[in-house]
Amino acid sequence: MQITPTIHAIRHSFRVPIATGIVLDRFVYSYLIYGDTIVLIDTGVAGCETQIFEYIRSTGRDPSEIALTVLTHSHPDHIGAARGIQQVTGCNIAAHPAERAWIEDIDLQNRERPVPGFTDLVGGSVQIDHDLVDGDSIEPDETGTGEIVIFHTPGHSNGSISLLLPTERALFSGDVIPVAGDLPVYDDAAQSVKSVKRLRRIAGIRVLLSSWDEPRIEDFAYQGMDKALDYLQIIHNTVLTINGEGVTDLVELTKKTAAALWLPPQAVSPLLARTFAANLRLRDHKNLIEDY
């Protein structure tokens, strides 16, 4: 769907096999910035290149116009179709250097951060052509879309980035901003809070374009960030409360915390345990919002 005169959003639905006969239904967004060429932000999982190419053609453009694919981070639902897209279009790939190892070697990522169904979600490794660090800018073309400004926003992953397109007052936040009530995924709770607060301080955002949430417009953009901070605190409180009740086994703590947060049983996984473990490392900090 078209969001602004130059920005288009594509919603990809996919399923994560948790166990035999048990799947977790998920979705993720890719975004297109149309100018003289096309900038693609994130790719979805393996096979999503077909949907992306069909959408581009439906708008009267051609997939070969994709000159740059920016990966907000290295997780499967963001890099899964990158190899297929690059093989067809020859586009350059850009990401934060902290994500390079897992993008260029998916087997390494699968060993260090196993995700159910990983090999089906990722179409293959891909080489990064351009490193993007905090304060960098991308100038896609000379058609008036303007520069894209890079913000390093770690927490969800070490090298997560967000992108600001000032001419459209649009912020692309990847998975940096958790969705209240949805599956929380982060490696560093403190950094997650800091990153959301940093994005919250950007004035004049008209469109918030997250990967795990529907596009938010005007005041709803900032409300989404406020709710995300509240959710991060709620998660932290819940983890510490259950741990304080004597639940020290991480698997059991994950099950009890997920239930207390009203997350579906199929969400309980090593990935969710990894998230709650990040809160346990901050057990001496009761108020994340004030402390960070």
Secondary structure, 3 states (H helix, E strand, C coil): CECCCCEEEEEEEEEEEEECCEEEEEEEEEEEEECCCEEEECCCCCCHHHHHHHHHHHCCCCHHHEEEEECCCCCHHHHCCHHHHHHHHCCEEEECHHHHHHHHCHHHHHHHCCCCCHHHHCCCCCCCCEECCCCCEECCCCCCCCCEEEEECCCCCCCCEEEEEHHHCEEEEECCCCCCCCCCCCCCHHHHHHHHHHHHCCCCCCEEEECCCCCEECHHHHHHHHHHHHHHHHHHHHHHHHHHCCCCCHHHHHHHHHHHCCCCHHHCCHHHHHHHHHHHCCCCCCCHHHHC
